[in-house]
Amino acid sequence: MGINNERDIEANMQIGPTDLGMVRIFIEADGVEIPMDFEPEEADEIAEEIRAAAMAARAVKKRK
């Protein structure tokens, strides 16, 4: 599955701090749970990547 392949899968995502000082992204879909823990600095980098992807997506929409 690639980044441009659409799937008809419903999932829930939660993001928050853990009691160990990590940032957890928790994804649940079809009975599968995926907890991903990141150091705060890593979470900042992920947030920057998401912002950059959002800007790029807006640029694609403007071209269409």
PDB file of N, H, CA, C and O in Angstrom:
ATOM      1  N   MET A   1       0.844  -1.162   0.000  1.00  0.00           N
ATOM      2  CA  MET A   1       0.000   0.000   0.000  1.00  0.00           C
ATOM      3  C   MET A   1       0.897   1.235   0.000  1.00  0.00           C
ATOM      4  O   MET A   1       1.806   1.343   0.823  1.00  0.00           O
ATOM      5  N   GLY A   2       0.652   2.135  -0.891  1.00  0.00           N
ATOM      6  H   GLY A   2      -0.086   2.047  -1.560  1.00  0.00           H
ATOM      7  CA  GLY A   2       1.423   3.368  -0.966  1.00  0.00           C
ATOM      8  C   GLY A   2       0.655   4.544  -0.402  1.00  0.00           C
ATOM      9  O   GLY A   2      -0.511   4.425  -0.027  1.00  0.00           O
ATOM     10  N   ILE A   3       1.316   5.662  -0.349  1.00  0.00           N
ATOM     11  H   ILE A   3       2.263   5.759  -0.653  1.00  0.00           H
ATOM     12  CA  ILE A   3       0.719   6.871   0.233  1.00  0.00           C
ATOM     13  C   ILE A   3      -0.481   7.350  -0.595  1.00  0.00           C
ATOM     14  O   ILE A   3      -1.379   7.996  -0.055  1.00  0.00           O
ATOM     15  N   ASN A   4      -0.507   7.044  -1.887  1.00  0.00           N
ATOM     16  H   ASN A   4       0.223   6.519  -2.325  1.00  0.00           H
ATOM     17  CA  ASN A   4      -1.604   7.505  -2.748  1.00  0.00           C
ATOM     18  C   ASN A   4      -2.687   6.457  -2.978  1.00  0.00           C
ATOM     19  O   ASN A   4      -3.638   6.702  -3.719  1.00  0.00           O
ATOM     20  N   ASN A   5      -2.549   5.290  -2.346  1.00  0.00           N
ATOM     21  H   ASN A   5      -1.776   5.091  -1.743  1.00  0.00           H
ATOM     22  CA  ASN A   5      -3.566   4.256  -2.503  1.00  0.00           C
ATOM     23  C   ASN A   5      -4.664   4.466  -1.462  1.00  0.00           C
ATOM     24  O   ASN A   5      -4.399   4.460  -0.259  1.00  0.00           O
ATOM     25  N   GLU A   6      -5.894   4.651  -1.934  1.00  0.00           N
ATOM     26  H   GLU A   6      -6.109   4.655  -2.910  1.00  0.00           H
ATOM     27  CA  GLU A   6      -7.013   4.836  -1.018  1.00  0.00           C
ATOM     28  C   GLU A   6      -7.510   3.484  -0.534  1.00  0.00           C
ATOM     29  O   GLU A   6      -7.511   2.501  -1.275  1.00  0.00           O
ATOM     30  N   ARG A   7      -7.934   3.455   0.725  1.00  0.00           N
ATOM     31  H   ARG A   7      -7.934   4.254   1.327  1.00  0.00           H
ATOM     32  CA  ARG A   7      -8.512   2.257   1.329  1.00  0.00           C
ATOM     33  C   ARG A   7      -9.791   2.653   2.037  1.00  0.00           C
ATOM     34  O   ARG A   7      -9.916   3.771   2.536  1.00  0.00           O
ATOM     35  N   ASP A   8     -10.720   1.750   2.079  1.00  0.00           N
ATOM     36  H   ASP A   8     -10.618   0.841   1.674  1.00  0.00           H
ATOM     37  CA  ASP A   8     -11.968   1.990   2.782  1.00  0.00           C
ATOM     38  C   ASP A   8     -11.889   1.347   4.161  1.00  0.00           C
ATOM     39  O   ASP A   8     -12.600   0.387   4.457  1.00  0.00           O
ATOM     40  N   ILE A   9     -11.005   1.897   5.001  1.00  0.00           N
ATOM     41  H   ILE A   9     -10.427   2.676   4.760  1.00  0.00           H
ATOM     42  CA  ILE A   9     -10.811   1.400   6.357  1.00  0.00           C
ATOM     43  C   ILE A   9     -11.114   2.523   7.330  1.00  0.00           C
ATOM     44  O   ILE A   9     -10.617   3.640   7.192  1.00  0.00           O
ATOM     45  N   GLU A  10     -11.929   2.208   8.304  1.00  0.00           N
ATOM     46  H   GLU A  10     -12.333   1.300   8.416  1.00  0.00           H
ATOM     47  CA  GLU A  10     -12.242   3.195   9.327  1.00  0.00           C
ATOM     48  C   GLU A  10     -11.289   2.989  10.496  1.00  0.00           C
ATOM     49  O   GLU A  10     -11.064   1.859  10.929  1.00  0.00           O
ATOM     50  N   ALA A  11     -10.732   4.081  11.003  1.00  0.00           N
ATOM     51  H   ALA A  11     -10.916   4.999  10.651  1.00  0.00           H
ATOM     52  CA  ALA A  11      -9.799   3.988  12.119  1.00  0.00           C
ATOM     53  C   ALA A  11     -10.006   5.157  13.062  1.00  0.00           C
ATOM     54  O   ALA A  11     -10.488   6.219  12.668  1.00  0.00           O
ATOM     55  N   ASN A  12      -9.636   4.943  14.301  1.00  0.00           N
ATOM     56  H   ASN A  12      -9.245   4.080  14.620  1.00  0.00           H
ATOM     57  CA  ASN A  12      -9.655   5.997  15.307  1.00  0.00           C
ATOM     58  C   ASN A  12      -8.219   6.301  15.692  1.00  0.00           C
ATOM     59  O   ASN A  12      -7.394   5.394  15.810  1.00  0.00           O
ATOM     60  N   MET A  13      -7.918   7.591  15.888  1.00  0.00           N
ATOM     61  H   MET A  13      -8.588   8.328  15.792  1.00  0.00           H
ATOM     62  CA  MET A  13      -6.587   7.987  16.287  1.00  0.00           C
ATOM     63  C   MET A  13      -6.685   8.914  17.484  1.00  0.00           C
ATOM     64  O   MET A  13      -7.485   9.850  17.498  1.00  0.00           O
ATOM     65  N   GLN A  14      -5.864   8.646  18.487  1.00  0.00           N
ATOM     66  H   GLN A  14      -5.214   7.887  18.476  1.00  0.00           H
ATOM     67  CA  GLN A  14      -5.770   9.503  19.650  1.00  0.00           C
ATOM     68  C   GLN A  14      -4.311   9.907  19.813  1.00  0.00           C
ATOM     69  O   GLN A  14      -3.409   9.111  19.552  1.00  0.00           O
ATOM     70  N   ILE A  15      -4.083  11.136  20.243  1.00  0.00           N
ATOM     71  H   ILE A  15      -4.816  11.782  20.455  1.00  0.00           H
ATOM     72  CA  ILE A  15      -2.728  11.627  20.472  1.00  0.00           C
ATOM     73  C   ILE A  15      -2.706  12.284  21.842  1.00  0.00           C
ATOM     74  O   ILE A  15      -3.571  13.099  22.164  1.00  0.00           O
ATOM     75  N   GLY A  16      -1.718  11.928  22.642  1.00  0.00           N
ATOM     76  H   GLY A  16      -1.015  11.266  22.381  1.00  0.00           H
ATOM     77  CA  GLY A  16      -1.620  12.543  23.957  1.00  0.00           C
ATOM     78  C   GLY A  16      -0.346  12.147  24.674  1.00  0.00           C
ATOM     79  O   GLY A  16       0.405  11.292  24.206  1.00  0.00           O
ATOM     80  N   PRO A  17      -0.111  12.779  25.815  1.00  0.00           N
ATOM     81  CA  PRO A  17       1.084  12.460  26.605  1.00  0.00           C
ATOM     82  C   PRO A  17       0.871  11.204  27.442  1.00  0.00           C
ATOM     83  O   PRO A  17      -0.249  10.904  27.855  1.00  0.00           O
ATOM     84  N   THR A  18       1.946  10.481  27.685  1.00  0.00           N
ATOM     85  H   THR A  18       2.856  10.725  27.349  1.00  0.00           H
ATOM     86  CA  THR A  18       1.883   9.328  28.584  1.00  0.00           C
ATOM     87  C   THR A  18       2.406   9.742  29.951  1.00  0.00           C
ATOM     88  O   THR A  18       2.978  10.821  30.106  1.00  0.00           O
ATOM     89  N   ASP A  19       2.208   8.879  30.939  1.00  0.00           N
ATOM     90  H   ASP A  19       1.744   8.002  30.813  1.00  0.00           H
ATOM     91  CA  ASP A  19       2.709   9.173  32.282  1.00  0.00           C
ATOM     92  C   ASP A  19       4.219   8.998  32.395  1.00  0.00           C
ATOM     93  O   ASP A  19       4.797   9.239  33.455  1.00  0.00           O
ATOM     94  N   LEU A  20       4.861   8.577  31.296  1.00  0.00           N
ATOM     95  H   LEU A  20       4.392   8.382  30.435  1.00  0.00           H
ATOM     96  CA  LEU A  20       6.324   8.447  31.271  1.00  0.00           C
ATOM     97  C   LEU A  20       6.979   9.598  30.516  1.00  0.00           C
ATOM     98  O   LEU A  20       8.184   9.575  30.262  1.00  0.00           O
ATOM     99  N   GLY A  21       6.177  10.615  30.153  1.00  0.00           N
ATOM    100  H   GLY A  21       5.198  10.634  30.359  1.00  0.00           H
ATOM    101  CA  GLY A  21       6.739  11.770  29.463  1.00  0.00           C
ATOM    102  C   GLY A  21       6.946  11.579  27.976  1.00  0.00           C
ATOM    103  O   GLY A  21       7.712  12.315  27.353  1.00  0.00           O
ATOM    104  N   MET A  22       6.275  10.607  27.408  1.00  0.00           N
ATOM    105  H   MET A  22       5.653  10.010  27.914  1.00  0.00           H
ATOM    106  CA  MET A  22       6.337  10.366  25.962  1.00  0.00           C
ATOM    107  C   MET A  22       5.064  10.923  25.323  1.00  0.00           C
ATOM    108  O   MET A  22       4.091  11.231  26.011  1.00  0.00           O
ATOM    109  N   VAL A  23       5.091  11.045  24.004  1.00  0.00           N
ATOM    110  H   VAL A  23       5.881  10.795  23.445  1.00  0.00           H
ATOM    111  CA  VAL A  23       3.891  11.401  23.250  1.00  0.00           C
ATOM    112  C   VAL A  23       3.441  10.129  22.547  1.00  0.00           C
ATOM    113  O   VAL A  23       4.212   9.500  21.822  1.00  0.00           O
ATOM    114  N   ARG A  24       2.193   9.761  22.767  1.00  0.00           N
ATOM    115  H   ARG A  24       1.566  10.272  23.356  1.00  0.00           H
ATOM    116  CA  ARG A  24       1.677   8.532  22.156  1.00  0.00           C
ATOM    117  C   ARG A  24       0.679   8.871  21.067  1.00  0.00           C
ATOM    118  O   ARG A  24      -0.241   9.664  21.269  1.00  0.00           O
ATOM    119  N   ILE A  25       0.875   8.259  19.907  1.00  0.00           N
ATOM    120  H   ILE A  25       1.623   7.616  19.743  1.00  0.00           H
ATOM    121  CA  ILE A  25      -0.124   8.231  18.844  1.00  0.00           C
ATOM    122  C   ILE A  25      -0.705   6.821  18.905  1.00  0.00           C
ATOM    123  O   ILE A  25       0.010   5.834  18.734  1.00  0.00           O
ATOM    124  N   PHE A  26      -1.996   6.743  19.148  1.00  0.00           N
ATOM    125  H   PHE A  26      -2.577   7.544  19.286  1.00  0.00           H
ATOM    126  CA  PHE A  26      -2.672   5.463  19.330  1.00  0.00           C
ATOM    127  C   PHE A  26      -3.701   5.311  18.221  1.00  0.00           C
ATOM    128  O   PHE A  26      -4.609   6.131  18.086  1.00  0.00           O
ATOM    129  N   ILE A  27      -3.552   4.259  17.432  1.00  0.00           N
ATOM    130  H   ILE A  27      -2.814   3.593  17.542  1.00  0.00           H
ATOM    131  CA  ILE A  27      -4.468   4.002  16.316  1.00  0.00           C
ATOM    132  C   ILE A  27      -5.166   2.673  16.551  1.00  0.00           C
ATOM    133  O   ILE A  27      -4.534   1.678  16.903  1.00  0.00           O
ATOM    134  N   GLU A  28      -6.484   2.673  16.349  1.00  0.00           N
ATOM    135  H   GLU A  28      -6.997   3.482  16.063  1.00  0.00           H
ATOM    136  CA  GLU A  28      -7.281   1.463  16.484  1.00  0.00           C
ATOM    137  C   GLU A  28      -8.124   1.307  15.232  1.00  0.00           C
ATOM    138  O   GLU A  28      -8.836   2.227  14.829  1.00  0.00           O
ATOM    139  N   ALA A  29      -8.035   0.123  14.616  1.00  0.00           N
ATOM    140  H   ALA A  29      -7.456  -0.624  14.943  1.00  0.00           H
ATOM    141  CA  ALA A  29      -8.829  -0.167  13.418  1.00  0.00           C
ATOM    142  C   ALA A  29      -9.073  -1.666  13.326  1.00  0.00           C
ATOM    143  O   ALA A  29      -8.155  -2.470  13.487  1.00  0.00           O
ATOM    144  N   ASP A  30     -10.301  -2.021  13.071  1.00  0.00           N
ATOM    145  H   ASP A  30     -11.047  -1.367  12.941  1.00  0.00           H
ATOM    146  CA  ASP A  30     -10.670  -3.434  12.902  1.00  0.00           C
ATOM    147  C   ASP A  30     -10.131  -4.318  14.016  1.00  0.00           C
ATOM    148  O   ASP A  30      -9.648  -5.419  13.751  1.00  0.00           O
ATOM    149  N   GLY A  31     -10.205  -3.854  15.257  1.00  0.00           N
ATOM    150  H   GLY A  31     -10.598  -2.960  15.473  1.00  0.00           H
ATOM    151  CA  GLY A  31      -9.764  -4.648  16.392  1.00  0.00           C
ATOM    152  C   GLY A  31      -8.259  -4.676  16.608  1.00  0.00           C
ATOM    153  O   GLY A  31      -7.781  -5.345  17.524  1.00  0.00           O
ATOM    154  N   VAL A  32      -7.515  -3.970  15.789  1.00  0.00           N
ATOM    155  H   VAL A  32      -7.903  -3.427  15.045  1.00  0.00           H
ATOM    156  CA  VAL A  32      -6.058  -3.897  15.939  1.00  0.00           C
ATOM    157  C   VAL A  32      -5.710  -2.569  16.601  1.00  0.00           C
ATOM    158  O   VAL A  32      -6.180  -1.513  16.176  1.00  0.00           O
ATOM    159  N   GLU A  33      -4.893  -2.627  17.631  1.00  0.00           N
ATOM    160  H   GLU A  33      -4.511  -3.485  17.976  1.00  0.00           H
ATOM    161  CA  GLU A  33      -4.461  -1.423  18.321  1.00  0.00           C
ATOM    162  C   GLU A  33      -2.971  -1.215  18.090  1.00  0.00           C
ATOM    163  O   GLU A  33      -2.176  -2.140  18.259  1.00  0.00           O
ATOM    164  N   ILE A  34      -2.590   0.009  17.700  1.00  0.00           N
ATOM    165  H   ILE A  34      -3.235   0.761  17.563  1.00  0.00           H
ATOM    166  CA  ILE A  34      -1.191   0.325  17.434  1.00  0.00           C
ATOM    167  C   ILE A  34      -0.797   1.531  18.273  1.00  0.00           C
ATOM    168  O   ILE A  34      -1.122   2.665  17.923  1.00  0.00           O
ATOM    169  N   PRO A  35      -0.088   1.288  19.395  1.00  0.00           N
ATOM    170  CA  PRO A  35       0.417   2.409  20.179  1.00  0.00           C
ATOM    171  C   PRO A  35       1.837   2.748  19.704  1.00  0.00           C
ATOM    172  O   PRO A  35       2.694   1.868  19.620  1.00  0.00           O
ATOM    173  N   MET A  36       2.074   4.008  19.401  1.00  0.00           N
ATOM    174  H   MET A  36       1.378   4.723  19.469  1.00  0.00           H
ATOM    175  CA  MET A  36       3.404   4.446  18.971  1.00  0.00           C
ATOM    176  C   MET A  36       3.849   5.565  19.899  1.00  0.00           C
ATOM    177  O   MET A  36       3.213   6.617  19.960  1.00  0.00           O
ATOM    178  N   ASP A  37       4.941   5.340  20.620  1.00  0.00           N
ATOM    179  H   ASP A  37       5.457   4.485  20.571  1.00  0.00           H
ATOM    180  CA  ASP A  37       5.446   6.319  21.569  1.00  0.00           C
ATOM    181  C   ASP A  37       6.664   7.041  21.003  1.00  0.00           C
ATOM    182  O   ASP A  37       7.529   6.433  20.372  1.00  0.00           O
ATOM    183  N   PHE A  38       6.716   8.362  21.244  1.00  0.00           N
ATOM    184  H   PHE A  38       6.013   8.856  21.757  1.00  0.00           H
ATOM    185  CA  PHE A  38       7.792   9.200  20.728  1.00  0.00           C
ATOM    186  C   PHE A  38       8.298  10.120  21.821  1.00  0.00           C
ATOM    187  O   PHE A  38       7.535  10.563  22.679  1.00  0.00           O
ATOM    188  N   GLU A  39       9.575  10.400  21.785  1.00  0.00           N
ATOM    189  H   GLU A  39      10.195  10.041  21.088  1.00  0.00           H
ATOM    190  CA  GLU A  39      10.136  11.444  22.635  1.00  0.00           C
ATOM    191  C   GLU A  39       9.503  12.768  22.198  1.00  0.00           C
ATOM    192  O   GLU A  39       9.134  12.901  21.031  1.00  0.00           O
ATOM    193  N   PRO A  40       9.365  13.745  23.089  1.00  0.00           N
ATOM    194  CA  PRO A  40       8.762  15.017  22.701  1.00  0.00           C
ATOM    195  C   PRO A  40       9.431  15.662  21.489  1.00  0.00           C
ATOM    196  O   PRO A  40       8.745  16.254  20.655  1.00  0.00           O
ATOM    197  N   GLU A  41      10.743  15.560  21.377  1.00  0.00           N
ATOM    198  H   GLU A  41      11.300  15.079  22.055  1.00  0.00           H
ATOM    199  CA  GLU A  41      11.441  16.140  20.226  1.00  0.00           C
ATOM    200  C   GLU A  41      11.050  15.442  18.930  1.00  0.00           C
ATOM    201  O   GLU A  41      10.899  16.089  17.893  1.00  0.00           O
ATOM    202  N   GLU A  42      10.886  14.118  18.988  1.00  0.00           N
ATOM    203  H   GLU A  42      11.008  13.592  19.830  1.00  0.00           H
ATOM    204  CA  GLU A  42      10.437  13.380  17.808  1.00  0.00           C
ATOM    205  C   GLU A  42       9.019  13.794  17.432  1.00  0.00           C
ATOM    206  O   GLU A  42       8.701  13.929  16.250  1.00  0.00           O
ATOM    207  N   ALA A  43       8.172  13.996  18.434  1.00  0.00           N
ATOM    208  H   ALA A  43       8.431  13.886  19.393  1.00  0.00           H
ATOM    209  CA  ALA A  43       6.792  14.420  18.178  1.00  0.00           C
ATOM    210  C   ALA A  43       6.764  15.787  17.511  1.00  0.00           C
ATOM    211  O   ALA A  43       5.943  16.036  16.629  1.00  0.00           O
ATOM    212  N   ASP A  44       7.672  16.683  17.937  1.00  0.00           N
ATOM    213  H   ASP A  44       8.339  16.481  18.653  1.00  0.00           H
ATOM    214  CA  ASP A  44       7.770  17.992  17.281  1.00  0.00           C
ATOM    215  C   ASP A  44       8.131  17.828  15.807  1.00  0.00           C
ATOM    216  O   ASP A  44       7.565  18.510  14.952  1.00  0.00           O
ATOM    217  N   GLU A  45       9.061  16.935  15.503  1.00  0.00           N
ATOM    218  H   GLU A  45       9.521  16.381  16.197  1.00  0.00           H
ATOM    219  CA  GLU A  45       9.455  16.692  14.114  1.00  0.00           C
ATOM    220  C   GLU A  45       8.292  16.134  13.299  1.00  0.00           C
ATOM    221  O   GLU A  45       8.086  16.528  12.151  1.00  0.00           O
ATOM    222  N   ILE A  46       7.530  15.215  13.898  1.00  0.00           N
ATOM    223  H   ILE A  46       7.697  14.895  14.831  1.00  0.00           H
ATOM    224  CA  ILE A  46       6.364  14.648  13.215  1.00  0.00           C
ATOM    225  C   ILE A  46       5.339  15.739  12.942  1.00  0.00           C
ATOM    226  O   ILE A  46       4.757  15.792  11.858  1.00  0.00           O
ATOM    227  N   ALA A  47       5.118  16.609  13.921  1.00  0.00           N
ATOM    228  H   ALA A  47       5.590  16.566  14.801  1.00  0.00           H
ATOM    229  CA  ALA A  47       4.171  17.714  13.741  1.00  0.00           C
ATOM    230  C   ALA A  47       4.611  18.622  12.596  1.00  0.00           C
ATOM    231  O   ALA A  47       3.779  19.070  11.808  1.00  0.00           O
ATOM    232  N   GLU A  48       5.900  18.893  12.499  1.00  0.00           N
ATOM    233  H   GLU A  48       6.576  18.529  13.140  1.00  0.00           H
ATOM    234  CA  GLU A  48       6.410  19.722  11.403  1.00  0.00           C
ATOM    235  C   GLU A  48       6.190  19.037  10.060  1.00  0.00           C
ATOM    236  O   GLU A  48       5.839  19.693   9.078  1.00  0.00           O
ATOM    237  N   GLU A  49       6.395  17.712  10.009  1.00  0.00           N
ATOM    238  H   GLU A  49       6.680  17.180  10.806  1.00  0.00           H
ATOM    239  CA  GLU A  49       6.161  16.976   8.765  1.00  0.00           C
ATOM    240  C   GLU A  49       4.695  17.006   8.374  1.00  0.00           C
ATOM    241  O   GLU A  49       4.369  17.122   7.193  1.00  0.00           O
ATOM    242  N   ILE A  50       3.807  16.902   9.354  1.00  0.00           N
ATOM    243  H   ILE A  50       4.072  16.808  10.314  1.00  0.00           H
ATOM    244  CA  ILE A  50       2.369  16.967   9.067  1.00  0.00           C
ATOM    245  C   ILE A  50       1.999  18.349   8.536  1.00  0.00           C
ATOM    246  O   ILE A  50       1.229  18.461   7.582  1.00  0.00           O
ATOM    247  N   ARG A  51       2.541  19.401   9.147  1.00  0.00           N
ATOM    248  H   ARG A  51       3.166  19.310   9.922  1.00  0.00           H
ATOM    249  CA  ARG A  51       2.261  20.760   8.662  1.00  0.00           C
ATOM    250  C   ARG A  51       2.766  20.940   7.229  1.00  0.00           C
ATOM    251  O   ARG A  51       2.077  21.527   6.395  1.00  0.00           O
ATOM    252  N   ALA A  52       3.969  20.435   6.945  1.00  0.00           N
ATOM    253  H   ALA A  52       4.529  19.959   7.622  1.00  0.00           H
ATOM    254  CA  ALA A  52       4.529  20.554   5.599  1.00  0.00           C
ATOM    255  C   ALA A  52       3.677  19.783   4.592  1.00  0.00           C
ATOM    256  O   ALA A  52       3.455  20.254   3.476  1.00  0.00           O
ATOM    257  N   ALA A  53       3.203  18.609   4.980  1.00  0.00           N
ATOM    258  H   ALA A  53       3.383  18.226   5.886  1.00  0.00           H
ATOM    259  CA  ALA A  53       2.347  17.822   4.089  1.00  0.00           C
ATOM    260  C   ALA A  53       1.023  18.532   3.837  1.00  0.00           C
ATOM    261  O   ALA A  53       0.501  18.495   2.723  1.00  0.00           O
ATOM    262  N   ALA A  54       0.477  19.178   4.865  1.00  0.00           N
ATOM    263  H   ALA A  54       0.901  19.208   5.770  1.00  0.00           H
ATOM    264  CA  ALA A  54      -0.776  19.924   4.696  1.00  0.00           C
ATOM    265  C   ALA A  54      -0.582  21.080   3.723  1.00  0.00           C
ATOM    266  O   ALA A  54      -1.441  21.334   2.879  1.00  0.00           O
ATOM    267  N   MET A  55       0.541  21.778   3.838  1.00  0.00           N
ATOM    268  H   MET A  55       1.239  21.571   4.524  1.00  0.00           H
ATOM    269  CA  MET A  55       0.821  22.871   2.902  1.00  0.00           C
ATOM    270  C   MET A  55       0.962  22.356   1.478  1.00  0.00           C
ATOM    271  O   MET A  55       0.456  22.973   0.541  1.00  0.00           O
ATOM    272  N   ALA A  56       1.651  21.226   1.310  1.00  0.00           N
ATOM    273  H   ALA A  56       2.063  20.725   2.072  1.00  0.00           H
ATOM    274  CA  ALA A  56       1.814  20.643  -0.011  1.00  0.00           C
ATOM    275  C   ALA A  56       0.471  20.192  -0.588  1.00  0.00           C
ATOM    276  O   ALA A  56       0.218  20.355  -1.782  1.00  0.00           O
ATOM    277  N   ALA A  57      -0.378  19.631   0.254  1.00  0.00           N
ATOM    278  H   ALA A  57      -0.172  19.498   1.223  1.00  0.00           H
ATOM    279  CA  ALA A  57      -1.705  19.190  -0.198  1.00  0.00           C
ATOM    280  C   ALA A  57      -2.538  20.384  -0.643  1.00  0.00           C
ATOM    281  O   ALA A  57      -3.262  20.303  -1.636  1.00  0.00           O
ATOM    282  N   ARG A  58      -2.440  21.495   0.088  1.00  0.00           N
ATOM    283  H   ARG A  58      -1.853  21.562   0.894  1.00  0.00           H
ATOM    284  CA  ARG A  58      -3.170  22.694  -0.333  1.00  0.00           C
ATOM    285  C   ARG A  58      -2.686  23.184  -1.697  1.00  0.00           C
ATOM    286  O   ARG A  58      -3.484  23.629  -2.521  1.00  0.00           O
ATOM    287  N   ALA A  59      -1.384  23.100  -1.928  1.00  0.00           N
ATOM    288  H   ALA A  59      -0.735  22.738  -1.259  1.00  0.00           H
ATOM    289  CA  ALA A  59      -0.837  23.528  -3.223  1.00  0.00           C
ATOM    290  C   ALA A  59      -1.352  22.647  -4.348  1.00  0.00           C
ATOM    291  O   ALA A  59      -1.625  23.137  -5.444  1.00  0.00           O
ATOM    292  N   VAL A  60      -1.487  21.352  -4.089  1.00  0.00           N
ATOM    293  H   VAL A  60      -1.266  20.955  -3.199  1.00  0.00           H
ATOM    294  CA  VAL A  60      -2.023  20.440  -5.105  1.00  0.00           C
ATOM    295  C   VAL A  60      -3.469  20.795  -5.408  1.00  0.00           C
ATOM    296  O   VAL A  60      -3.869  20.816  -6.572  1.00  0.00           O
ATOM    297  N   LYS A  61      -4.258  21.074  -4.377  1.00  0.00           N
ATOM    298  H   LYS A  61      -3.933  21.056  -3.432  1.00  0.00           H
ATOM    299  CA  LYS A  61      -5.665  21.427  -4.588  1.00  0.00           C
ATOM    300  C   LYS A  61      -5.814  22.703  -5.394  1.00  0.00           C
ATOM    301  O   LYS A  61      -6.724  22.809  -6.215  1.00  0.00           O
ATOM    302  N   LYS A  62      -4.934  23.678  -5.175  1.00  0.00           N
ATOM    303  H   LYS A  62      -4.194  23.591  -4.507  1.00  0.00           H
ATOM    304  CA  LYS A  62      -5.018  24.936  -5.899  1.00  0.00           C
ATOM    305  C   LYS A  62      -4.731  24.746  -7.377  1.00  0.00           C
ATOM    306  O   LYS A  62      -5.262  25.480  -8.211  1.00  0.00           O
ATOM    307  N   ARG A  63      -3.890  23.764  -7.715  1.00  0.00           N
ATOM    308  H   ARG A  63      -3.458  23.168  -7.038  1.00  0.00           H
ATOM    309  CA  ARG A  63      -3.549  23.520  -9.124  1.00  0.00           C
ATOM    310  C   ARG A  63      -4.679  22.834  -9.874  1.00  0.00           C
ATOM    311  O   ARG A  63      -4.699  22.863 -11.104  1.00  0.00           O
ATOM    312  N   LYS A  64      -5.605  22.229  -9.177  1.00  0.00           N
ATOM    313  H   LYS A  64      -5.589  22.205  -8.177  1.00  0.00           H
ATOM    314  CA  LYS A  64      -6.669  21.478  -9.855  1.00  0.00           C
ATOM    315  C   LYS A  64      -7.867  22.338 -10.126  1.00  0.00           C
ATOM    316  O   LYS A  64      -8.853  21.864 -10.690  1.00  0.00           O
TER     317      LYS A  64
END
